[in-house]
Amino acid sequence: MAPEESAGTAHLLRSFEHRYLAARALRSFPWQSLEEKLRDSSDSELLLGILQKTVKHPLCVKHPPSVKYARCFLSELIKKPSGDSVTLSESTAIISHGTTGLVTWDAALYLAEWAIENPAAFAHRTVLELGSGAGFTGLAICKTCHPRAYIFSDCHSHVLEQLQGNVLLNGFSFEPDITANSGSPTVMLAQLDWDDVTVPQLSAFQSDVVIAADVLYCPEIILSLVRVLQRLSACRKDQRAPDAYVAFTIRNPETCQLFTTELGQAGIRWEAVPCHDQKLFPYQEHSEMAILKLTL
Ligand SMILES: C[S@@+](CC[C@H](N)C(=O)[O-])C[C@H]1O[C@@H](n2cnc3c(N)ncnc32)[C@H](O)[C@@H]1O
């Protein structure tokens, strides 16, 4: 471990120790720094170190804090390593039940990688995802980017059923979280069809960020998507319109061209987000991927 890294770890351990010995509010603990460290190194030694400095500290063994305090602390700590993984139930077929939404597509992985590198784009914000499919991107964002609320959406009933299972499988619930210190986002699931959804329905989500992955695979879908983006831009006349990010695999340049042309006609400006190199997830080596940031 580099000297500055070990100094950082020692500082983090001390912060946990001091706060725990003083029985400080759980929200004052440096959870975010811990998550960042775990993300960099998945260091189980670090978690053991925190246990030694807190619950197993000789002073705490002799004069333990309340059982409730220790339990809340431990349940918060236990959540941290699981932040490294997303577990999904998926179909084995690319298309089943007439939908492409039961498997995770490469653009979902690519967008999740970008989100993990750019958590500030989502932190403390309400995110609406269009065409969530199996839910990979959203779950990765919920686990690593600290959104205030995350709305998974799709139009297909089988997809929604599987998505609901995947959200629960990853430890999120659709109940409002009453443990104010948990830092968990409010998670919602919406049946939302881009062809039917109205401006008032979209406004009700109060989204600050809209994302979508792999939703440009045929001309009809592109036209529907641009229409829903236009409605989203009409949502918050008096407030800032949401930021929108659309990730896709460039399978066919004409399809991408159609998307940007339709965006232009709808008066939606766009810019390409610079490519990121850090591959966290396995996907096809040579597939070309892009993310467009839209100004709604
Ligand atoms: C190729 S899948 C991508 C799923 C996921 N975002 C991913 O990248 O793994 C496209 C998703 O868009 C959804 N979808 C297609 N047309 C839609 C529409 N009109 N309204 C809402 N969702 C739609 C499908 O049900 C499907 O889940």
The ligand as an SDF file (V2000), in Angstrom:
LIG
                    3D

 27 29  0  0  0  0  0  0  0  0999 V2000
  -32.8550   -3.4140  -25.5380 C   0  0  0  0  0  0  0  0  0  0  0  0
  -33.7910   -3.2830  -24.0690 S   0  0  0  0  0  0  0  0  0  0  0  0
  -32.6680   -2.3970  -23.0470 C   0  0  0  0  0  0  0  0  0  0  0  0
  -32.8950   -2.6830  -21.5980 C   0  0  0  0  0  0  0  0  0  0  0  0
  -31.8620   -2.0700  -20.6630 C   0  0  0  0  0  0  0  0  0  0  0  0
  -31.9290   -0.6240  -20.6900 N   0  0  0  0  0  0  0  0  0  0  0  0
  -30.4800   -2.5220  -21.0390 C   0  0  0  0  0  0  0  0  0  0  0  0
  -29.7690   -1.7580  -21.7080 O   0  0  0  0  0  0  0  0  0  0  0  0
  -30.1030   -3.6420  -20.6750 O   0  0  0  0  0  0  0  0  0  0  0  0
  -35.0020   -2.0190  -24.4710 C   0  0  0  0  0  0  0  0  0  0  0  0
  -36.0110   -1.7750  -23.3490 C   0  0  0  0  0  0  0  0  0  0  0  0
  -36.8570   -0.6900  -23.7360 O   0  0  0  0  0  0  0  0  0  0  0  0
  -38.1900   -1.0150  -23.4140 C   0  0  0  0  0  0  0  0  0  0  0  0
  -39.0850   -0.3010  -24.3390 N   0  0  0  0  0  0  0  0  0  0  0  0
  -39.1840   -0.4440  -25.6740 C   0  0  0  0  0  0  0  0  0  0  0  0
  -40.1440    0.3440  -26.1670 N   0  0  0  0  0  0  0  0  0  0  0  0
  -40.6700    1.0110  -25.1150 C   0  0  0  0  0  0  0  0  0  0  0  0
  -41.7260    1.9700  -24.9670 C   0  0  0  0  0  0  0  0  0  0  0  0
  -42.4360    2.4020  -26.0160 N   0  0  0  0  0  0  0  0  0  0  0  0
  -41.9990    2.4280  -23.7400 N   0  0  0  0  0  0  0  0  0  0  0  0
  -41.2840    2.0040  -22.6670 C   0  0  0  0  0  0  0  0  0  0  0  0
  -40.2840    1.1000  -22.7250 N   0  0  0  0  0  0  0  0  0  0  0  0
  -39.9890    0.6010  -23.9400 C   0  0  0  0  0  0  0  0  0  0  0  0
  -38.2780   -2.5260  -23.6110 C   0  0  0  0  0  0  0  0  0  0  0  0
  -39.3550   -3.1100  -22.8920 O   0  0  0  0  0  0  0  0  0  0  0  0
  -36.9130   -2.9760  -23.0910 C   0  0  0  0  0  0  0  0  0  0  0  0
  -36.9350   -3.2560  -21.7240 O   0  0  0  0  0  0  0  0  0  0  0  0
  1  2  1  0
  2  3  1  0
  2 10  1  0
  3  4  1  0
  4  5  1  0
  5  6  1  0
  5  7  1  0
  7  8  2  0
  7  9  1  0
 10 11  1  0
 11 12  1  0
 11 26  1  0
 12 13  1  0
 13 14  1  0
 13 24  1  0
 14 15  1  0
 14 23  1  0
 15 16  2  0
 16 17  1  0
 17 18  1  0
 17 23  2  0
 18 19  1  0
 18 20  2  0
 20 21  1  0
 21 22  2  0
 22 23  1  0
 24 25  1  0
 24 26  1  0
 26 27  1  0
M  CHG  2   2   1   9  -1
M  END
$$$$
